[in-house]
Amino acid sequence: FGLDAIAACALPTISEGYPEIWGWDFARAQDWTVGIALDQANQVVRVERWQAKPWEQTYQQVKALQGEGLGWGDSTGIGDVVVETLQHRGVIMHPYLFSAKSKQQLMERLASAIQQRAVKFPDGPIRVELEAFGYEYTASGVRYTAPEGLHDDCVMALALAVYGRDQVGYLGDQYPEAERTPDRHPGLAVRYPQLAHRLSEQPVSPTRPRFKPTGRMVRE
């Protein structure tokens, strides 16, 4: 990411804006569950971390924190069940499956945002993890990871929030209001038909504040 670029994106305190887009990295035992939210100015406004909680407590906490915001969550391994459970409970959570290729694309997107000063975050765990985060070349390509003994949960959550911001930001502010049915939430696939091929429908959820995107799409 570059130490100078990371330092340029770091803020002395967390922004007090409204959380619009969430990125979630789920874990239960050794790693941390981390949720990071961005506001319309692309500044981090929430950093939530916990460890070793039962999944039921995680479901309740994620729903309470994210509310009517939009979320993108790691759906790798047990994350698939976590994302699906949250969807059934009315949380607008879109899955992101990590593979060697998709993780590389995600990290390159985050690196681009940081180098362009297109995301801001507070000093603390996010900056520490970003500065320690590295990569190595393998036979199958580039492997992005934290050094042994350290964590990368904040990096993953921030990368997912930036990815979500770009998906919405690319679409602009002009879209038709979708009709709601009693038992289904229209989700982004209806509000934004351009994304229908990659966004799943979500369970019913009350009306949330309208999001006015400001981000820029970084094409894969």
Number of C-alpha atoms within 10 A of each C-alpha: 18 12 12 11 15 22 16 16 20 21 16 9 12 17 19 11 16 17 23 28 28 31 32 31 26 27 21 15 10 9 16 20 22 23 28 29 31 28 21 18 17 25 23 30 23 22 21 15 16 14 15 13 13 10 13 10 10 20 16 12 13 18 19 11 15 22 18 20 21 24 26 25 26 24 20 17 10 12 19 16 12 22 26 17 15 21 21 14 16 18 27 27 30 25 22 22 14 15 10 12 12 13 19 17 16 19 21 17 21 24 19 15 22 22 18 12 16 17 22 22 29 19 16 14 17 22 20 16 19 21 17 15 17 14 13 9 9 8 6 8 11 14 15 17 18 17 13 6 5 13 20 23 23 26 26 28 26 28 25 30 28 28 26 24 28 20 18 22 19 15 19 14 13 10 11 9 10 13 9 14 9 7 9 13 21 20 22 22 16 19 16 19 12 12 15 14 8 11 17 17 18 22 18 20 21 11 9 11 10 10 16 14 21 18 22 17 17 15 9 8
